[in-house]
Amino acid sequence: MRCPGQDTRKLTVSYHPCPTCGKLVEFFSDELMVKCPACKTEVHKEQVPSCIQWCKAARSCIGAKKYDAIMKDMEEAAARKQRVKYEG
């Protein structure tokens, strides 16, 4: 059995504004960060909790390298969000 989250036939697209220039940036459902094509700023999308965050098999399911990269992105996004709340 294959994880349904890994089925590329079920990817969805969403658009999020760049915090720097306001251009809408295209995200596929398996992406947490993309660079804005206009100004090259890293744009992070808000995300509902993913199975990667709670599933005990996530690391072996998607591979250690991808798992570590995704978890690092999530931690950095959470830290940025906290800084914005603190500074605001």
PyMOL Python script that loads the backbone (N, CA, C, O; Angstrom):
from pymol import cmd

cmd.read_pdbstr("""\
ATOM      1  N   MET A   1       0.841  -1.185   0.000  1.00  0.00           N
ATOM      2  CA  MET A   1       0.000   0.000   0.000  1.00  0.00           C
ATOM      3  C   MET A   1       0.879   1.238   0.000  1.00  0.00           C
ATOM      4  O   MET A   1       1.878   1.294   0.717  1.00  0.00           O
ATOM      5  N   ARG A   2       0.521   2.202  -0.779  1.00  0.00           N
ATOM      6  CA  ARG A   2       1.280   3.446  -0.880  1.00  0.00           C
ATOM      7  C   ARG A   2       0.515   4.574  -0.186  1.00  0.00           C
ATOM      8  O   ARG A   2      -0.713   4.631  -0.240  1.00  0.00           O
ATOM      9  N   CYS A   3       1.244   5.451   0.452  1.00  0.00           N
ATOM     10  CA  CYS A   3       0.637   6.591   1.137  1.00  0.00           C
ATOM     11  C   CYS A   3      -0.096   7.459   0.124  1.00  0.00           C
ATOM     12  O   CYS A   3       0.491   7.821  -0.896  1.00  0.00           O
ATOM     13  N   PRO A   4      -1.366   7.809   0.369  1.00  0.00           N
ATOM     14  CA  PRO A   4      -2.104   8.640  -0.591  1.00  0.00           C
ATOM     15  C   PRO A   4      -1.513  10.036  -0.739  1.00  0.00           C
ATOM     16  O   PRO A   4      -1.716  10.687  -1.764  1.00  0.00           O
ATOM     17  N   GLY A   5      -0.801  10.492   0.250  1.00  0.00           N
ATOM     18  CA  GLY A   5      -0.163  11.797   0.168  1.00  0.00           C
ATOM     19  C   GLY A   5       0.998  11.828  -0.814  1.00  0.00           C
ATOM     20  O   GLY A   5       1.439  12.903  -1.221  1.00  0.00           O
ATOM     21  N   GLN A   6       1.493  10.665  -1.194  1.00  0.00           N
ATOM     22  CA  GLN A   6       2.594  10.583  -2.138  1.00  0.00           C
ATOM     23  C   GLN A   6       2.126  10.386  -3.576  1.00  0.00           C
ATOM     24  O   GLN A   6       2.951  10.303  -4.486  1.00  0.00           O
ATOM     25  N   ASP A   7       0.844  10.314  -3.790  1.00  0.00           N
ATOM     26  CA  ASP A   7       0.293  10.107  -5.119  1.00  0.00           C
ATOM     27  C   ASP A   7       0.270  11.437  -5.859  1.00  0.00           C
ATOM     28  O   ASP A   7      -0.552  12.304  -5.562  1.00  0.00           O
ATOM     29  N   THR A   8       1.180  11.598  -6.829  1.00  0.00           N
ATOM     30  CA  THR A   8       1.290  12.877  -7.527  1.00  0.00           C
ATOM     31  C   THR A   8       0.071  13.170  -8.399  1.00  0.00           C
ATOM     32  O   THR A   8      -0.096  14.297  -8.865  1.00  0.00           O
ATOM     33  N   ARG A   9      -0.773  12.180  -8.623  1.00  0.00           N
ATOM     34  CA  ARG A   9      -2.000  12.427  -9.391  1.00  0.00           C
ATOM     35  C   ARG A   9      -3.009  13.221  -8.573  1.00  0.00           C
ATOM     36  O   ARG A   9      -3.972  13.747  -9.131  1.00  0.00           O
ATOM     37  N   LYS A  10      -2.810  13.316  -7.277  1.00  0.00           N
ATOM     38  CA  LYS A  10      -3.769  14.003  -6.412  1.00  0.00           C
ATOM     39  C   LYS A  10      -3.242  15.332  -5.885  1.00  0.00           C
ATOM     40  O   LYS A  10      -3.789  15.875  -4.925  1.00  0.00           O
ATOM     41  N   LEU A  11      -2.191  15.859  -6.495  1.00  0.00           N
ATOM     42  CA  LEU A  11      -1.667  17.152  -6.069  1.00  0.00           C
ATOM     43  C   LEU A  11      -2.691  18.244  -6.356  1.00  0.00           C
ATOM     44  O   LEU A  11      -3.414  18.191  -7.351  1.00  0.00           O
ATOM     45  N   THR A  12      -2.737  19.218  -5.481  1.00  0.00           N
ATOM     46  CA  THR A  12      -3.610  20.369  -5.687  1.00  0.00           C
ATOM     47  C   THR A  12      -2.735  21.618  -5.761  1.00  0.00           C
ATOM     48  O   THR A  12      -1.580  21.604  -5.334  1.00  0.00           O
ATOM     49  N   VAL A  13      -3.285  22.679  -6.296  1.00  0.00           N
ATOM     50  CA  VAL A  13      -2.560  23.938  -6.447  1.00  0.00           C
ATOM     51  C   VAL A  13      -3.263  25.007  -5.623  1.00  0.00           C
ATOM     52  O   VAL A  13      -4.492  25.073  -5.590  1.00  0.00           O
ATOM     53  N   SER A  14      -2.472  25.841  -4.961  1.00  0.00           N
ATOM     54  CA  SER A  14      -3.022  26.995  -4.263  1.00  0.00           C
ATOM     55  C   SER A  14      -2.087  28.176  -4.515  1.00  0.00           C
ATOM     56  O   SER A  14      -0.942  27.997  -4.931  1.00  0.00           O
ATOM     57  N   TYR A  15      -2.580  29.367  -4.263  1.00  0.00           N
ATOM     58  CA  TYR A  15      -1.812  30.583  -4.508  1.00  0.00           C
ATOM     59  C   TYR A  15      -1.754  31.399  -3.226  1.00  0.00           C
ATOM     60  O   TYR A  15      -2.760  31.586  -2.542  1.00  0.00           O
ATOM     61  N   HIS A  16      -0.554  31.880  -2.916  1.00  0.00           N
ATOM     62  CA  HIS A  16      -0.340  32.673  -1.711  1.00  0.00           C
ATOM     63  C   HIS A  16       0.437  33.927  -2.087  1.00  0.00           C
ATOM     64  O   HIS A  16       1.345  33.861  -2.915  1.00  0.00           O
ATOM     65  N   PRO A  17       0.099  35.070  -1.493  1.00  0.00           N
ATOM     66  CA  PRO A  17       0.807  36.303  -1.843  1.00  0.00           C
ATOM     67  C   PRO A  17       2.216  36.339  -1.261  1.00  0.00           C
ATOM     68  O   PRO A  17       2.454  35.890  -0.139  1.00  0.00           O
ATOM     69  N   CYS A  18       3.131  36.875  -2.037  1.00  0.00           N
ATOM     70  CA  CYS A  18       4.500  37.086  -1.556  1.00  0.00           C
ATOM     71  C   CYS A  18       4.455  38.193  -0.509  1.00  0.00           C
ATOM     72  O   CYS A  18       3.860  39.241  -0.757  1.00  0.00           O
ATOM     73  N   PRO A  19       5.070  37.986   0.655  1.00  0.00           N
ATOM     74  CA  PRO A  19       5.033  39.025   1.689  1.00  0.00           C
ATOM     75  C   PRO A  19       5.864  40.258   1.326  1.00  0.00           C
ATOM     76  O   PRO A  19       5.702  41.314   1.938  1.00  0.00           O
ATOM     77  N   THR A  20       6.746  40.133   0.343  1.00  0.00           N
ATOM     78  CA  THR A  20       7.592  41.253  -0.047  1.00  0.00           C
ATOM     79  C   THR A  20       6.983  42.090  -1.159  1.00  0.00           C
ATOM     80  O   THR A  20       6.886  43.311  -1.039  1.00  0.00           O
ATOM     81  N   CYS A  21       6.564  41.426  -2.258  1.00  0.00           N
ATOM     82  CA  CYS A  21       6.088  42.197  -3.415  1.00  0.00           C
ATOM     83  C   CYS A  21       4.592  42.025  -3.691  1.00  0.00           C
ATOM     84  O   CYS A  21       4.033  42.759  -4.506  1.00  0.00           O
ATOM     85  N   GLY A  22       3.938  41.071  -3.027  1.00  0.00           N
ATOM     86  CA  GLY A  22       2.507  40.879  -3.185  1.00  0.00           C
ATOM     87  C   GLY A  22       2.089  40.000  -4.352  1.00  0.00           C
ATOM     88  O   GLY A  22       0.905  39.691  -4.487  1.00  0.00           O
ATOM     89  N   LYS A  23       3.029  39.587  -5.202  1.00  0.00           N
ATOM     90  CA  LYS A  23       2.698  38.724  -6.337  1.00  0.00           C
ATOM     91  C   LYS A  23       2.195  37.382  -5.827  1.00  0.00           C
ATOM     92  O   LYS A  23       2.724  36.852  -4.850  1.00  0.00           O
ATOM     93  N   LEU A  24       1.169  36.822  -6.485  1.00  0.00           N
ATOM     94  CA  LEU A  24       0.677  35.509  -6.098  1.00  0.00           C
ATOM     95  C   LEU A  24       1.669  34.441  -6.538  1.00  0.00           C
ATOM     96  O   LEU A  24       2.112  34.415  -7.686  1.00  0.00           O
ATOM     97  N   VAL A  25       2.005  33.569  -5.610  1.00  0.00           N
ATOM     98  CA  VAL A  25       2.972  32.506  -5.846  1.00  0.00           C
ATOM     99  C   VAL A  25       2.235  31.170  -5.847  1.00  0.00           C
ATOM    100  O   VAL A  25       1.414  30.905  -4.969  1.00  0.00           O
ATOM    101  N   GLU A  26       2.530  30.343  -6.824  1.00  0.00           N
ATOM    102  CA  GLU A  26       1.865  29.050  -6.976  1.00  0.00           C
ATOM    103  C   GLU A  26       2.543  27.987  -6.105  1.00  0.00           C
ATOM    104  O   GLU A  26       3.762  27.821  -6.132  1.00  0.00           O
ATOM    105  N   PHE A  27       1.720  27.274  -5.335  1.00  0.00           N
ATOM    106  CA  PHE A  27       2.190  26.165  -4.509  1.00  0.00           C
ATOM    107  C   PHE A  27       1.458  24.895  -4.919  1.00  0.00           C
ATOM    108  O   PHE A  27       0.249  24.912  -5.149  1.00  0.00           O
ATOM    109  N   PHE A  28       2.189  23.812  -5.008  1.00  0.00           N
ATOM    110  CA  PHE A  28       1.558  22.509  -5.110  1.00  0.00           C
ATOM    111  C   PHE A  28       1.382  21.990  -3.691  1.00  0.00           C
ATOM    112  O   PHE A  28       2.095  22.417  -2.783  1.00  0.00           O
ATOM    113  N   SER A  29       0.456  21.088  -3.492  1.00  0.00           N
ATOM    114  CA  SER A  29       0.105  20.640  -2.146  1.00  0.00           C
ATOM    115  C   SER A  29       1.256  19.957  -1.415  1.00  0.00           C
ATOM    116  O   SER A  29       1.201  19.830  -0.191  1.00  0.00           O
ATOM    117  N   ASP A  30       2.289  19.516  -2.115  1.00  0.00           N
ATOM    118  CA  ASP A  30       3.417  18.877  -1.446  1.00  0.00           C
ATOM    119  C   ASP A  30       4.560  19.853  -1.158  1.00  0.00           C
ATOM    120  O   ASP A  30       5.636  19.426  -0.739  1.00  0.00           O
ATOM    121  N   GLU A  31       4.349  21.146  -1.373  1.00  0.00           N
ATOM    122  CA  GLU A  31       5.390  22.148  -1.151  1.00  0.00           C
ATOM    123  C   GLU A  31       5.070  23.009   0.060  1.00  0.00           C
ATOM    124  O   GLU A  31       3.921  23.387   0.284  1.00  0.00           O
ATOM    125  N   LEU A  32       6.097  23.310   0.832  1.00  0.00           N
ATOM    126  CA  LEU A  32       5.948  24.199   1.982  1.00  0.00           C
ATOM    127  C   LEU A  32       6.542  25.573   1.699  1.00  0.00           C
ATOM    128  O   LEU A  32       6.137  26.565   2.304  1.00  0.00           O
ATOM    129  N   MET A  33       7.510  25.633   0.771  1.00  0.00           N
ATOM    130  CA  MET A  33       8.192  26.881   0.470  1.00  0.00           C
ATOM    131  C   MET A  33       8.524  26.899  -1.011  1.00  0.00           C
ATOM    132  O   MET A  33       8.935  25.889  -1.582  1.00  0.00           O
ATOM    133  N   VAL A  34       8.338  28.064  -1.626  1.00  0.00           N
ATOM    134  CA  VAL A  34       8.800  28.305  -2.994  1.00  0.00           C
ATOM    135  C   VAL A  34       9.359  29.721  -3.051  1.00  0.00           C
ATOM    136  O   VAL A  34       9.042  30.557  -2.205  1.00  0.00           O
ATOM    137  N   LYS A  35      10.185  29.981  -4.048  1.00  0.00           N
ATOM    138  CA  LYS A  35      10.715  31.331  -4.225  1.00  0.00           C
ATOM    139  C   LYS A  35       9.788  32.114  -5.143  1.00  0.00           C
ATOM    140  O   LYS A  35       9.317  31.597  -6.156  1.00  0.00           O
ATOM    141  N   CYS A  36       9.537  33.341  -4.783  1.00  0.00           N
ATOM    142  CA  CYS A  36       8.707  34.222  -5.592  1.00  0.00           C
ATOM    143  C   CYS A  36       9.402  34.432  -6.936  1.00  0.00           C
ATOM    144  O   CYS A  36      10.580  34.787  -6.968  1.00  0.00           O
ATOM    145  N   PRO A  37       8.693  34.220  -8.042  1.00  0.00           N
ATOM    146  CA  PRO A  37       9.326  34.411  -9.343  1.00  0.00           C
ATOM    147  C   PRO A  37       9.671  35.869  -9.633  1.00  0.00           C
ATOM    148  O   PRO A  37      10.523  36.141 -10.479  1.00  0.00           O
ATOM    149  N   ALA A  38       9.033  36.800  -8.956  1.00  0.00           N
ATOM    150  CA  ALA A  38       9.273  38.217  -9.208  1.00  0.00           C
ATOM    151  C   ALA A  38      10.472  38.755  -8.425  1.00  0.00           C
ATOM    152  O   ALA A  38      11.354  39.399  -8.993  1.00  0.00           O
ATOM    153  N   CYS A  39      10.497  38.485  -7.103  1.00  0.00           N
ATOM    154  CA  CYS A  39      11.535  39.102  -6.266  1.00  0.00           C
ATOM    155  C   CYS A  39      12.469  38.099  -5.586  1.00  0.00           C
ATOM    156  O   CYS A  39      13.403  38.496  -4.888  1.00  0.00           O
ATOM    157  N   LYS A  40      12.221  36.807  -5.786  1.00  0.00           N
ATOM    158  CA  LYS A  40      13.070  35.719  -5.262  1.00  0.00           C
ATOM    159  C   LYS A  40      13.003  35.551  -3.748  1.00  0.00           C
ATOM    160  O   LYS A  40      13.849  34.866  -3.174  1.00  0.00           O
ATOM    161  N   THR A  41      12.024  36.156  -3.091  1.00  0.00           N
ATOM    162  CA  THR A  41      11.822  35.964  -1.664  1.00  0.00           C
ATOM    163  C   THR A  41      11.290  34.549  -1.420  1.00  0.00           C
ATOM    164  O   THR A  41      10.483  34.048  -2.203  1.00  0.00           O
ATOM    165  N   GLU A  42      11.733  33.912  -0.354  1.00  0.00           N
ATOM    166  CA  GLU A  42      11.176  32.616   0.017  1.00  0.00           C
ATOM    167  C   GLU A  42       9.789  32.844   0.595  1.00  0.00           C
ATOM    168  O   GLU A  42       9.629  33.582   1.568  1.00  0.00           O
ATOM    169  N   VAL A  43       8.789  32.211  -0.001  1.00  0.00           N
ATOM    170  CA  VAL A  43       7.412  32.342   0.448  1.00  0.00           C
ATOM    171  C   VAL A  43       7.002  31.026   1.074  1.00  0.00           C
ATOM    172  O   VAL A  43       7.128  29.968   0.457  1.00  0.00           O
ATOM    173  N   HIS A  44       6.510  31.093   2.304  1.00  0.00           N
ATOM    174  CA  HIS A  44       6.081  29.900   3.028  1.00  0.00           C
ATOM    175  C   HIS A  44       4.569  29.945   3.169  1.00  0.00           C
ATOM    176  O   HIS A  44       3.994  30.979   3.511  1.00  0.00           O
ATOM    177  N   LYS A  45       3.934  28.815   2.900  1.00  0.00           N
ATOM    178  CA  LYS A  45       2.476  28.794   3.036  1.00  0.00           C
ATOM    179  C   LYS A  45       2.098  28.271   4.413  1.00  0.00           C
ATOM    180  O   LYS A  45       2.808  27.467   5.018  1.00  0.00           O
ATOM    181  N   GLU A  46       0.972  28.748   4.880  1.00  0.00           N
ATOM    182  CA  GLU A  46       0.414  28.203   6.110  1.00  0.00           C
ATOM    183  C   GLU A  46      -0.103  26.815   5.784  1.00  0.00           C
ATOM    184  O   GLU A  46      -0.618  26.584   4.690  1.00  0.00           O
ATOM    185  N   GLN A  47       0.024  25.923   6.688  1.00  0.00           N
ATOM    186  CA  GLN A  47      -0.374  24.554   6.390  1.00  0.00           C
ATOM    187  C   GLN A  47      -1.101  23.950   7.576  1.00  0.00           C
ATOM    188  O   GLN A  47      -0.742  24.183   8.731  1.00  0.00           O
ATOM    189  N   VAL A  48      -2.123  23.175   7.275  1.00  0.00           N
ATOM    190  CA  VAL A  48      -2.797  22.421   8.315  1.00  0.00           C
ATOM    191  C   VAL A  48      -1.862  21.296   8.731  1.00  0.00           C
ATOM    192  O   VAL A  48      -0.982  20.920   7.956  1.00  0.00           O
ATOM    193  N   PRO A  49      -2.023  20.751   9.924  1.00  0.00           N
ATOM    194  CA  PRO A  49      -1.125  19.678  10.346  1.00  0.00           C
ATOM    195  C   PRO A  49      -1.071  18.549   9.316  1.00  0.00           C
ATOM    196  O   PRO A  49      -2.095  18.082   8.817  1.00  0.00           O
ATOM    197  N   SER A  50       0.123  18.142   9.026  1.00  0.00           N
ATOM    198  CA  SER A  50       0.384  17.103   8.040  1.00  0.00           C
ATOM    199  C   SER A  50       0.647  15.779   8.744  1.00  0.00           C
ATOM    200  O   SER A  50       1.047  15.756   9.908  1.00  0.00           O
ATOM    201  N   CYS A  51       0.425  14.697   8.047  1.00  0.00           N
ATOM    202  CA  CYS A  51       0.727  13.385   8.617  1.00  0.00           C
ATOM    203  C   CYS A  51       2.207  13.287   8.968  1.00  0.00           C
ATOM    204  O   CYS A  51       2.593  12.499   9.831  1.00  0.00           O
ATOM    205  N   ILE A  52       3.029  14.084   8.302  1.00  0.00           N
ATOM    206  CA  ILE A  52       4.466  14.075   8.584  1.00  0.00           C
ATOM    207  C   ILE A  52       4.722  14.492  10.031  1.00  0.00           C
ATOM    208  O   ILE A  52       5.685  14.041  10.651  1.00  0.00           O
ATOM    209  N   GLN A  53       3.863  15.349  10.560  1.00  0.00           N
ATOM    210  CA  GLN A  53       4.047  15.833  11.921  1.00  0.00           C
ATOM    211  C   GLN A  53       3.619  14.829  12.979  1.00  0.00           C
ATOM    212  O   GLN A  53       4.151  14.859  14.088  1.00  0.00           O
ATOM    213  N   TRP A  54       2.680  13.944  12.679  1.00  0.00           N
ATOM    214  CA  TRP A  54       2.164  13.065  13.722  1.00  0.00           C
ATOM    215  C   TRP A  54       2.347  11.574  13.452  1.00  0.00           C
ATOM    216  O   TRP A  54       2.248  10.775  14.383  1.00  0.00           O
ATOM    217  N   CYS A  55       2.606  11.181  12.230  1.00  0.00           N
ATOM    218  CA  CYS A  55       2.693   9.758  11.909  1.00  0.00           C
ATOM    219  C   CYS A  55       4.064   9.195  12.285  1.00  0.00           C
ATOM    220  O   CYS A  55       5.092   9.745  11.890  1.00  0.00           O
ATOM    221  N   LYS A  56       4.079   8.110  13.039  1.00  0.00           N
ATOM    222  CA  LYS A  56       5.330   7.491  13.461  1.00  0.00           C
ATOM    223  C   LYS A  56       6.121   6.903  12.294  1.00  0.00           C
ATOM    224  O   LYS A  56       7.333   6.721  12.401  1.00  0.00           O
ATOM    225  N   ALA A  57       5.454   6.605  11.190  1.00  0.00           N
ATOM    226  CA  ALA A  57       6.119   6.017  10.028  1.00  0.00           C
ATOM    227  C   ALA A  57       6.536   7.061   8.992  1.00  0.00           C
ATOM    228  O   ALA A  57       7.042   6.699   7.930  1.00  0.00           O
ATOM    229  N   ALA A  58       6.338   8.337   9.277  1.00  0.00           N
ATOM    230  CA  ALA A  58       6.587   9.387   8.280  1.00  0.00           C
ATOM    231  C   ALA A  58       8.020   9.368   7.758  1.00  0.00           C
ATOM    232  O   ALA A  58       8.238   9.473   6.551  1.00  0.00           O
ATOM    233  N   ARG A  59       8.981   9.237   8.635  1.00  0.00           N
ATOM    234  CA  ARG A  59      10.394   9.263   8.222  1.00  0.00           C
ATOM    235  C   ARG A  59      10.697   8.141   7.227  1.00  0.00           C
ATOM    236  O   ARG A  59      11.355   8.367   6.212  1.00  0.00           O
ATOM    237  N   SER A  60      10.220   6.945   7.519  1.00  0.00           N
ATOM    238  CA  SER A  60      10.482   5.831   6.594  1.00  0.00           C
ATOM    239  C   SER A  60       9.588   5.908   5.360  1.00  0.00           C
ATOM    240  O   SER A  60       9.965   5.418   4.296  1.00  0.00           O
ATOM    241  N   CYS A  61       8.418   6.511   5.486  1.00  0.00           N
ATOM    242  CA  CYS A  61       7.475   6.619   4.380  1.00  0.00           C
ATOM    243  C   CYS A  61       8.016   7.522   3.267  1.00  0.00           C
ATOM    244  O   CYS A  61       7.980   7.153   2.094  1.00  0.00           O
ATOM    245  N   ILE A  62       8.514   8.701   3.638  1.00  0.00           N
ATOM    246  CA  ILE A  62       8.971   9.648   2.619  1.00  0.00           C
ATOM    247  C   ILE A  62      10.492   9.707   2.488  1.00  0.00           C
ATOM    248  O   ILE A  62      11.014  10.355   1.581  1.00  0.00           O
ATOM    249  N   GLY A  63      11.189   9.044   3.375  1.00  0.00           N
ATOM    250  CA  GLY A  63      12.652   9.054   3.339  1.00  0.00           C
ATOM    251  C   GLY A  63      13.223  10.069   4.310  1.00  0.00           C
ATOM    252  O   GLY A  63      12.664  11.149   4.498  1.00  0.00           O
ATOM    253  N   ALA A  64      14.336   9.712   4.921  1.00  0.00           N
ATOM    254  CA  ALA A  64      14.930  10.540   5.969  1.00  0.00           C
ATOM    255  C   ALA A  64      15.329  11.926   5.471  1.00  0.00           C
ATOM    256  O   ALA A  64      15.121  12.914   6.175  1.00  0.00           O
ATOM    257  N   LYS A  65      15.895  12.014   4.277  1.00  0.00           N
ATOM    258  CA  LYS A  65      16.368  13.306   3.766  1.00  0.00           C
ATOM    259  C   LYS A  65      15.202  14.277   3.565  1.00  0.00           C
ATOM    260  O   LYS A  65      15.268  15.429   3.994  1.00  0.00           O
ATOM    261  N   LYS A  66      14.144  13.814   2.917  1.00  0.00           N
ATOM    262  CA  LYS A  66      12.982  14.677   2.679  1.00  0.00           C
ATOM    263  C   LYS A  66      12.287  14.998   4.004  1.00  0.00           C
ATOM    264  O   LYS A  66      11.862  16.133   4.221  1.00  0.00           O
ATOM    265  N   TYR A  67      12.171  14.014   4.880  1.00  0.00           N
ATOM    266  CA  TYR A  67      11.547  14.222   6.191  1.00  0.00           C
ATOM    267  C   TYR A  67      12.288  15.316   6.960  1.00  0.00           C
ATOM    268  O   TYR A  67      11.668  16.240   7.486  1.00  0.00           O
ATOM    269  N   ASP A  68      13.616  15.207   7.023  1.00  0.00           N
ATOM    270  CA  ASP A  68      14.410  16.189   7.761  1.00  0.00           C
ATOM    271  C   ASP A  68      14.266  17.584   7.167  1.00  0.00           C
ATOM    272  O   ASP A  68      14.177  18.564   7.908  1.00  0.00           O
ATOM    273  N   ALA A  69      14.242  17.688   5.835  1.00  0.00           N
ATOM    274  CA  ALA A  69      14.094  18.988   5.182  1.00  0.00           C
ATOM    275  C   ALA A  69      12.730  19.601   5.484  1.00  0.00           C
ATOM    276  O   ALA A  69      12.632  20.796   5.766  1.00  0.00           O
ATOM    277  N   ILE A  70      11.690  18.797   5.428  1.00  0.00           N
ATOM    278  CA  ILE A  70      10.337  19.295   5.703  1.00  0.00           C
ATOM    279  C   ILE A  70      10.213  19.732   7.155  1.00  0.00           C
ATOM    280  O   ILE A  70       9.656  20.794   7.435  1.00  0.00           O
ATOM    281  N   MET A  71      10.720  18.931   8.079  1.00  0.00           N
ATOM    282  CA  MET A  71      10.640  19.286   9.492  1.00  0.00           C
ATOM    283  C   MET A  71      11.434  20.567   9.777  1.00  0.00           C
ATOM    284  O   MET A  71      11.001  21.397  10.576  1.00  0.00           O
ATOM    285  N   LYS A  72      12.583  20.730   9.131  1.00  0.00           N
ATOM    286  CA  LYS A  72      13.374  21.945   9.313  1.00  0.00           C
ATOM    287  C   LYS A  72      12.590  23.159   8.803  1.00  0.00           C
ATOM    288  O   LYS A  72      12.551  24.197   9.463  1.00  0.00           O
ATOM    289  N   ASP A  73      11.963  23.024   7.622  1.00  0.00           N
ATOM    290  CA  ASP A  73      11.146  24.117   7.088  1.00  0.00           C
ATOM    291  C   ASP A  73      10.006  24.469   8.034  1.00  0.00           C
ATOM    292  O   ASP A  73       9.714  25.647   8.240  1.00  0.00           O
ATOM    293  N   MET A  74       9.363  23.466   8.607  1.00  0.00           N
ATOM    294  CA  MET A  74       8.254  23.706   9.535  1.00  0.00           C
ATOM    295  C   MET A  74       8.732  24.434  10.789  1.00  0.00           C
ATOM    296  O   MET A  74       8.063  25.347  11.276  1.00  0.00           O
ATOM    297  N   GLU A  75       9.887  24.029  11.308  1.00  0.00           N
ATOM    298  CA  GLU A  75      10.431  24.667  12.505  1.00  0.00           C
ATOM    299  C   GLU A  75      10.809  26.129  12.220  1.00  0.00           C
ATOM    300  O   GLU A  75      10.546  27.016  13.033  1.00  0.00           O
ATOM    301  N   GLU A  76      11.427  26.366  11.059  1.00  0.00           N
ATOM    302  CA  GLU A  76      11.811  27.730  10.696  1.00  0.00           C
ATOM    303  C   GLU A  76      10.585  28.611  10.487  1.00  0.00           C
ATOM    304  O   GLU A  76      10.586  29.776  10.884  1.00  0.00           O
ATOM    305  N   ALA A  77       9.551  28.074   9.875  1.00  0.00           N
ATOM    306  CA  ALA A  77       8.317  28.835   9.663  1.00  0.00           C
ATOM    307  C   ALA A  77       7.674  29.185  10.998  1.00  0.00           C
ATOM    308  O   ALA A  77       7.182  30.299  11.176  1.00  0.00           O
ATOM    309  N   ALA A  78       7.673  28.241  11.934  1.00  0.00           N
ATOM    310  CA  ALA A  78       7.099  28.497  13.258  1.00  0.00           C
ATOM    311  C   ALA A  78       7.904  29.575  13.996  1.00  0.00           C
ATOM    312  O   ALA A  78       7.329  30.430  14.670  1.00  0.00           O
ATOM    313  N   ALA A  79       9.220  29.530  13.866  1.00  0.00           N
ATOM    314  CA  ALA A  79      10.063  30.536  14.515  1.00  0.00           C
ATOM    315  C   ALA A  79       9.821  31.918  13.911  1.00  0.00           C
ATOM    316  O   ALA A  79       9.759  32.908  14.640  1.00  0.00           O
ATOM    317  N   ARG A  80       9.683  31.994  12.580  1.00  0.00           N
ATOM    318  CA  ARG A  80       9.392  33.274  11.925  1.00  0.00           C
ATOM    319  C   ARG A  80       8.051  33.818  12.383  1.00  0.00           C
ATOM    320  O   ARG A  80       7.911  35.014  12.641  1.00  0.00           O
ATOM    321  N   LYS A  81       7.071  32.938  12.483  1.00  0.00           N
ATOM    322  CA  LYS A  81       5.739  33.358  12.909  1.00  0.00           C
ATOM    323  C   LYS A  81       5.789  33.922  14.332  1.00  0.00           C
ATOM    324  O   LYS A  81       5.131  34.919  14.626  1.00  0.00           O
ATOM    325  N   GLN A  82       6.556  33.295  15.201  1.00  0.00           N
ATOM    326  CA  GLN A  82       6.693  33.781  16.579  1.00  0.00           C
ATOM    327  C   GLN A  82       7.377  35.142  16.607  1.00  0.00           C
ATOM    328  O   GLN A  82       6.978  36.024  17.367  1.00  0.00           O
ATOM    329  N   ARG A  83       8.419  35.315  15.771  1.00  0.00           N
ATOM    330  CA  ARG A  83       9.114  36.608  15.728  1.00  0.00           C
ATOM    331  C   ARG A  83       8.172  37.712  15.266  1.00  0.00           C
ATOM    332  O   ARG A  83       8.192  38.817  15.807  1.00  0.00           O
ATOM    333  N   VAL A  84       7.345  37.412  14.263  1.00  0.00           N
ATOM    334  CA  VAL A  84       6.405  38.407  13.758  1.00  0.00           C
ATOM    335  C   VAL A  84       5.408  38.782  14.842  1.00  0.00           C
ATOM    336  O   VAL A  84       5.096  39.962  15.005  1.00  0.00           O
ATOM    337  N   LYS A  85       4.900  37.808  15.588  1.00  0.00           N
ATOM    338  CA  LYS A  85       3.963  38.090  16.671  1.00  0.00           C
ATOM    339  C   LYS A  85       4.632  38.938  17.750  1.00  0.00           C
ATOM    340  O   LYS A  85       4.031  39.872  18.279  1.00  0.00           O
ATOM    341  N   TYR A  86       5.896  38.599  18.073  1.00  0.00           N
ATOM    342  CA  TYR A  86       6.617  39.327  19.100  1.00  0.00           C
ATOM    343  C   TYR A  86       6.914  40.755  18.677  1.00  0.00           C
ATOM    344  O   TYR A  86       6.777  41.683  19.475  1.00  0.00           O
ATOM    345  N   GLU A  87       7.325  40.939  17.410  1.00  0.00           N
ATOM    346  CA  GLU A  87       7.686  42.260  16.905  1.00  0.00           C
ATOM    347  C   GLU A  87       6.460  43.125  16.648  1.00  0.00           C
ATOM    348  O   GLU A  87       6.527  44.352  16.725  1.00  0.00           O
ATOM    349  N   GLY A  88       5.323  42.467  16.337  1.00  0.00           N
ATOM    350  CA  GLY A  88       4.108  43.208  15.979  1.00  0.00           C
ATOM    351  C   GLY A  88       3.429  43.716  17.176  1.00  0.00           C
ATOM    352  O   GLY A  88       2.388  44.364  17.067  1.00  0.00           O
TER     353      GLY A  88
END
""", "prot")
cmd.dss("prot")
cmd.show_as("cartoon", "prot")
cmd.util.cbc("prot")
cmd.orient("prot")
